[in-house]
Amino acid sequence: ILNVEQSPQSLHVQEGDSTNFTCSFPSSNFYALHWYRWETAKSPEALFVMTLNGDEKKKGRISATLNTKEGYSYLYIKGSQPEDSATYLCARISSGSARQLTFGSGTQLTVLP
Amino acid sequence: EPEVTQTPSHQVTQMGQEVILRCVPISNHLYFYWYRQILGQKVEFLVSFYNNEISEKSEIFDDQFSVERPDGSNFTLKIRSTKLEDSAMYFCASSERGDTDTQYFGPGTRLTVL
């Protein structure tokens, strides 16, 4: 994998469903992975910064895991609510460039009431 | 809660004109960034700034671009002679420290070059 890729591109779920999506990234020279939640016309909101292989982070109903050896991270949302509707972005930092975020194209989540 | 602010929210300019996009980072943050997103594409890094100088820049950040921290609160991005392909959403971000620290983003300035 050369770039940061996210899947699926978009997702529709019913209120109350749990869901997850994937961020894949180059495993070489890995330094950190950031997750953001971005609603239209608002600032991207920082969710997690993950650095260690096997890291798991949680914020309310949202959690994320990290596998640096195989180059992927999962974001989980438990019991989705309409207010969870947003684009979820992941961004990688490589060890050669400690401040430059390289973004995926995002997963657009729509939670239907 | 402290937040990054950006002005204007939307800027329309003619090709060849200079534009200055303004940002007020979070007050105790030391690292500042500009990113942009061309419609339909990924968010791309432009430049990072620390201690009054550029610490990293991407290939996009050529001689047409410059950044400045003119006072203790503002952080600006100047595009000297805008091109059609500069049309994008420009995001400012700041972090307290570098490395793995969270980068906090502003809401963006939409730049339209006609």
Contacts between the chains, C-beta under 8 A, distances in Angstrom:
chain1	res1	chain2	res2	distance
A	4	B	42	8.0
A	31	B	99	7.7
A	31	B	100	7.0
A	32	B	99	7.6
A	32	B	100	4.2
A	34	B	102	7.2
A	34	B	103	7.2
A	36	B	105	7.5
A	41	B	107	7.1
A	42	B	107	6.0
A	43	B	3	6.8
A	43	B	4	6.7
A	43	B	104	7.7
A	43	B	105	4.9
A	43	B	106	5.6
A	43	B	107	4.6
A	43	B	108	7.6
A	44	B	91	7.5
A	44	B	105	4.4
A	46	B	102	4.6
A	46	B	103	7.2
A	46	B	104	6.3
A	46	B	105	7.8
A	49	B	100	5.5
A	49	B	101	7.4
A	49	B	102	5.5
A	51	B	100	5.5
A	89	B	43	7.0
A	91	B	43	7.6
A	93	B	99	7.9
A	93	B	100	6.9
A	97	B	56	6.0
A	98	B	98	5.9
A	98	B	99	4.8
A	98	B	100	7.8
A	99	B	31	6.4
A	99	B	33	7.1
A	99	B	48	4.7
A	99	B	55	6.8
A	99	B	56	6.1
A	99	B	95	7.6
A	99	B	98	4.9
A	99	B	99	7.0
A	99	B	103	7.9
A	100	B	45	4.6
A	100	B	48	6.7
A	100	B	56	5.6
A	100	B	58	7.3
A	101	B	33	7.9
A	101	B	35	7.2
A	101	B	43	7.7
A	101	B	45	6.0
A	101	B	103	6.4
A	102	B	45	7.0
A	103	B	42	5.0
A	103	B	43	4.2
A	103	B	44	7.5
A	104	B	42	6.9
A	105	B	41	7.9
A	105	B	42	5.1
